[in-house]
Amino acid sequence: MKEFYLFFALFFLLNNLHGQNTKVIIDADTGNEIDDLPAIVLGLKSGKLDVLALTAAQWNRFGVCGRQTMHESWMLNNRILHHLDLKYIPSLKGAEYGVIQHGINRMVPIPNEASDFMVNKALEKADGDKLIIIVTGSATNVASAILSEPRIIEKIAVYFIGTIYDFNRKAFSKNEFNVTSDLNAIDVLLNTENLELHIMPANICRQLLVSQYDIDEKLSSNEGTQGMLKERWDTVNKDGINWIMWDFAILQAVMNPQWTKQVVHPTPPENTPRSIFLYTEINTEAMMDDFWKVFLK
């Protein structure tokens, strides 16, 4: 019976998202790789999302990587908003390191302005209406929001790109970058009953490719967000070969759900038994065509 209600909720959600200006928060580890930046630009320029804020995510503990990774994400978010003349949209700092586990079952949030904003915006929602939080990196900020204010659980829907899914074994692997950037945070999402959680496995996004040819031929300007993408390409992808634009997929899933397929699926066996939504298919050609139309306009 619970699966029936989840399927009905999914049907209702997809029909209400399509064609509407959906209120979202984009939570991104923008300083990590290449694909967060163009995915954010896609969301901001699409006309299909009302982006309430960009929030900056860390992508590993400071003690491991030796850098203030969240700060790098925040600085890039500021630049994106500046170039698009959208400086009225808040650019907020998230946590600098991952959710802390105390004891066996106790998770401790990391206080930060991004999580506070998520809580405040969620609590403004009327009953039956949900704030959408799109997570393209670690789940630290949204997990901290949930831990600090459980009243938001039924007022948010989280769209997370991460994990690897084995379609033959019907099993999740958590050995994936966004997950391992904060294992405690993803467990908070999976273990939180009544939290609407949509997971986009990274392995179904592998055909979302941008090549050196695309960069050279399609990006005609060295200014603005085109210049930023060229800069990120040269900095992060020094070999100049194809790059998988993973994060397009989760933005497009919210904006254009008709290009995706979701199923109701149980959480991994090590987590609280409950049902979540799992993306199983995406239309990569439609997503990429739409990206270039939006990004270059």
C-alpha positions as CSV (number, residue, x, y, z in Angstrom):
1,M,0.0,0.0,0.0
2,K,2.9,2.4,0.8
3,E,4.3,1.8,-2.7
4,F,0.9,2.7,-4.2
5,Y,0.8,6.0,-2.4
6,L,4.4,6.7,-3.4
7,F,3.6,6.0,-7.1
8,F,0.5,8.3,-6.9
9,A,2.7,11.0,-5.3
10,L,5.2,10.6,-8.1
11,F,2.5,10.9,-10.8
12,F,1.1,14.0,-9.1
13,L,4.6,15.5,-8.8
14,L,5.6,15.0,-12.4
15,N,2.4,16.4,-13.7
16,N,2.7,19.5,-11.5
17,L,6.4,20.1,-12.3
18,H,6.0,19.9,-16.0
19,G,5.6,23.4,-17.5
20,Q,5.7,25.2,-14.2
21,N,8.2,27.6,-12.8
22,T,9.3,25.4,-9.9
23,K,10.9,26.9,-6.8
24,V,14.2,25.2,-6.0
25,I,17.5,25.6,-4.2
26,I,20.5,24.4,-6.1
27,D,23.2,22.9,-3.8
28,A,26.4,22.3,-5.7
29,D,30.1,21.5,-5.2
30,T,30.8,23.9,-8.1
31,G,34.5,24.1,-7.4
32,N,35.0,20.4,-7.8
33,E,34.8,19.4,-11.5
34,I,33.5,21.0,-14.7
35,D,29.8,20.0,-14.9
36,D,28.3,21.8,-11.9
37,L,28.9,25.2,-13.5
38,P,27.1,24.6,-16.8
39,A,24.3,22.7,-15.0
40,I,23.7,25.7,-12.7
41,V,23.7,28.0,-15.8
42,L,21.2,25.7,-17.4
43,G,18.9,25.9,-14.4
44,L,19.2,29.7,-14.1
45,K,18.6,30.4,-17.8
46,S,16.0,27.7,-18.5
47,G,13.0,29.8,-17.4
48,K,11.6,26.7,-15.8
49,L,13.0,27.1,-12.4
50,D,12.6,29.8,-9.8
51,V,16.0,29.5,-8.1
52,L,15.7,30.7,-4.5
53,A,19.4,30.4,-3.8
54,L,22.7,28.8,-4.8
55,T,24.3,27.0,-1.9
56,A,27.9,25.9,-1.8
57,A,28.8,22.3,-0.9
58,Q,32.1,20.8,0.2
59,W,33.4,17.7,-1.5
60,N,35.7,16.2,1.1
61,R,36.8,16.9,4.6
62,F,39.4,19.6,5.0
63,G,41.7,17.2,6.8
64,V,41.7,14.8,3.8
65,C,42.1,17.1,0.8
66,G,43.8,20.1,2.6
67,R,41.6,22.7,0.9
68,Q,38.5,24.8,1.9
69,T,36.5,23.2,-0.9
70,M,33.2,24.8,0.1
71,H,34.7,28.3,-0.3
72,E,35.8,27.4,-3.9
73,S,32.3,26.4,-4.7
74,W,30.9,29.6,-3.1
75,M,33.3,31.9,-5.1
76,L,32.3,30.2,-8.4
77,N,28.6,30.5,-7.6
78,N,29.1,34.3,-7.0
79,R,30.8,34.6,-10.4
80,I,28.0,32.8,-12.2
81,L,25.3,35.0,-10.6
82,H,27.4,38.1,-11.5
83,H,27.8,37.1,-15.2
84,L,24.1,36.4,-15.5
85,D,23.2,39.6,-13.8
86,L,21.3,37.6,-11.1
87,K,23.1,39.0,-8.1
88,Y,19.7,39.3,-6.3
89,I,19.7,35.5,-5.9
90,P,21.4,34.6,-2.6
91,S,24.7,32.8,-2.8
92,L,25.2,31.1,0.5
93,K,28.1,29.3,2.2
94,G,27.5,25.7,3.2
95,A,29.3,23.5,5.7
96,E,33.1,23.2,5.4
97,Y,33.2,19.5,6.3
98,G,30.9,16.5,6.6
99,V,28.2,15.5,9.0
100,I,29.6,14.1,12.2
101,Q,28.6,10.8,13.7
102,H,28.5,10.5,17.5
103,G,27.9,7.0,18.7
104,I,26.1,4.4,16.7
105,N,22.9,6.2,15.7
106,R,23.5,9.9,16.4
107,M,24.4,12.3,13.6
108,V,25.4,15.8,14.4
109,P,24.6,18.6,11.9
110,I,27.2,21.2,10.8
111,P,25.6,24.6,11.3
112,N,25.9,26.8,8.2
113,E,23.9,29.6,6.4
114,A,22.9,27.3,3.5
115,S,21.2,24.8,5.8
116,D,19.5,27.7,7.8
117,F,18.2,29.1,4.5
118,M,16.8,25.6,3.5
119,V,15.1,25.3,6.9
120,N,13.5,28.8,6.7
121,K,12.3,28.4,3.1
122,A,10.9,24.9,3.8
123,L,9.0,26.1,6.9
124,E,7.3,28.8,4.8
125,K,5.7,26.1,2.7
126,A,2.0,25.4,3.1
127,D,1.0,21.9,4.0
128,G,1.1,19.7,0.9
129,D,3.6,22.0,-0.9
130,K,7.3,21.1,-1.0
131,L,10.5,22.9,-1.5
132,I,12.7,21.2,-4.0
133,I,16.4,20.9,-3.2
134,I,18.6,19.8,-6.0
135,V,21.9,18.3,-4.8
136,T,24.8,17.9,-7.3
137,G,27.5,17.2,-4.8
138,S,27.7,16.0,-1.2
139,A,24.5,15.9,0.8
140,T,26.0,17.7,3.8
141,N,24.0,20.9,3.7
142,V,20.5,19.3,3.3
143,A,21.3,16.6,5.8
144,S,22.4,19.3,8.3
145,A,19.1,21.1,7.6
146,I,17.1,17.9,8.3
147,L,19.0,17.1,11.5
148,S,18.7,20.7,12.8
149,E,15.0,21.0,12.1
150,P,13.1,17.7,11.6
151,R,9.9,19.7,10.9
152,I,11.1,20.2,7.3
153,I,11.1,16.5,6.5
154,E,7.6,16.5,4.9
155,K,8.1,20.0,3.4
156,I,11.0,19.2,1.1
157,A,11.8,16.9,-1.8
158,V,15.5,16.1,-2.4
159,Y,16.9,15.3,-5.8
160,F,20.4,13.8,-5.4
161,I,22.8,12.7,-8.1
162,G,25.0,10.0,-6.7
163,T,25.5,6.3,-6.0
164,I,26.1,3.6,-8.6
165,Y,23.2,1.3,-9.4
166,D,23.6,-2.3,-10.6
167,F,20.5,-3.0,-12.7
168,N,21.2,-6.7,-12.9
169,R,21.6,-7.2,-9.1
170,K,19.1,-4.4,-8.3
171,A,21.6,-3.0,-5.8
172,F,23.2,0.3,-4.9
173,S,26.9,0.9,-4.5
174,K,28.0,3.8,-2.3
175,N,31.5,3.8,-3.7
176,E,30.8,7.0,-5.7
177,F,32.3,10.5,-5.3
178,N,29.3,12.5,-4.2
179,V,28.4,9.8,-1.6
180,T,31.9,9.3,-0.3
181,S,32.3,13.0,0.1
182,D,29.9,12.6,3.0
183,L,28.7,9.1,3.8
184,N,27.0,10.2,7.0
185,A,24.9,12.7,5.1
186,I,23.6,10.3,2.5
187,D,22.7,7.9,5.3
188,V,20.7,10.7,6.9
189,L,18.7,11.1,3.6
190,L,18.2,7.3,3.2
191,N,17.3,6.7,6.9
192,T,14.9,9.6,7.3
193,E,11.4,8.3,7.1
194,N,8.8,10.4,5.2
195,L,11.5,12.3,3.3
196,E,10.8,12.4,-0.4
197,L,14.1,11.4,-2.0
198,H,14.9,11.0,-5.7
199,I,18.2,9.4,-6.5
200,M,19.9,9.7,-10.0
201,P,22.6,7.0,-10.2
202,A,25.8,8.4,-11.7
203,N,26.1,5.5,-14.1
204,I,23.0,6.3,-16.1
205,C,24.5,9.7,-17.1
206,R,27.6,8.4,-18.9
207,Q,26.4,9.5,-22.4
208,L,26.1,13.1,-21.4
209,L,29.3,14.0,-23.1
210,V,30.9,17.3,-24.0
211,S,34.1,17.1,-26.1
212,Q,37.0,19.4,-26.9
213,Y,35.3,19.9,-30.3
214,D,32.2,21.2,-28.6
215,I,34.2,23.6,-26.5
216,D,36.1,25.0,-29.5
217,E,33.2,25.1,-31.9
218,K,30.3,26.2,-29.8
219,L,31.7,28.6,-27.3
220,S,32.4,31.7,-29.3
221,S,33.0,34.0,-26.4
222,N,35.8,34.2,-23.8
223,E,33.5,36.4,-21.6
224,G,30.7,35.6,-19.2
225,T,29.6,32.0,-18.4
226,Q,31.1,30.8,-21.8
227,G,34.4,32.1,-20.7
228,M,34.0,30.5,-17.3
229,L,33.2,27.1,-18.9
230,K,36.3,27.4,-21.1
231,E,38.4,28.3,-18.0
232,R,37.0,25.3,-16.0
233,W,37.6,23.0,-19.0
234,D,41.3,24.1,-19.3
235,T,41.8,23.9,-15.6
236,V,40.1,20.6,-14.7
237,N,40.3,18.7,-18.0
238,K,43.8,19.4,-19.1
239,D,43.9,16.4,-21.4
240,G,41.1,18.1,-23.4
241,I,39.1,14.9,-24.0
242,N,35.4,14.2,-23.4
243,W,33.9,15.1,-20.1
244,I,30.7,13.5,-18.7
245,M,28.3,16.3,-17.7
246,W,26.8,14.3,-14.8
247,D,25.0,17.2,-13.2
248,F,22.9,18.1,-16.3
249,A,20.9,15.0,-15.6
250,I,19.5,15.9,-12.2
251,L,18.7,19.5,-13.3
252,Q,17.0,18.3,-16.4
253,A,15.1,15.7,-14.4
254,V,13.4,18.4,-12.4
255,M,12.9,20.7,-15.4
256,N,11.9,18.1,-18.0
257,P,10.6,15.0,-16.2
258,Q,9.3,13.6,-19.5
259,W,12.9,12.8,-20.5
260,T,13.3,10.5,-17.5
261,K,11.9,7.3,-16.0
262,Q,11.6,6.7,-12.3
263,V,10.6,3.7,-10.2
264,V,9.7,3.2,-6.6
265,H,12.6,1.3,-5.0
266,P,13.6,0.2,-1.5
267,T,16.6,1.8,0.3
268,P,19.8,-0.2,0.5
269,P,19.6,-3.1,3.1
270,E,22.0,-1.3,5.5
271,N,19.6,1.7,5.7
272,T,16.2,2.2,7.2
273,P,13.7,0.1,5.2
274,R,11.5,2.5,3.2
275,S,10.7,3.4,-0.3
276,I,12.5,6.1,-2.4
277,F,12.4,7.1,-6.0
278,L,15.1,5.8,-8.4
279,Y,15.8,7.1,-11.9
280,T,16.4,4.3,-14.3
281,E,16.5,6.0,-17.7
282,I,17.2,9.4,-19.2
283,N,17.0,10.7,-22.7
284,T,20.5,11.9,-23.1
285,E,20.1,13.3,-26.6
286,A,17.2,15.5,-25.6
287,M,19.0,16.7,-22.5
288,M,22.2,17.6,-24.4
289,D,20.3,19.3,-27.2
290,D,18.3,21.4,-24.8
291,F,21.4,22.3,-22.8
292,W,23.2,23.9,-25.7
293,K,20.1,25.8,-26.8
294,V,19.8,27.2,-23.3
295,F,23.4,27.7,-22.4
296,L,24.2,29.6,-25.7
297,K,21.2,31.8,-25.8
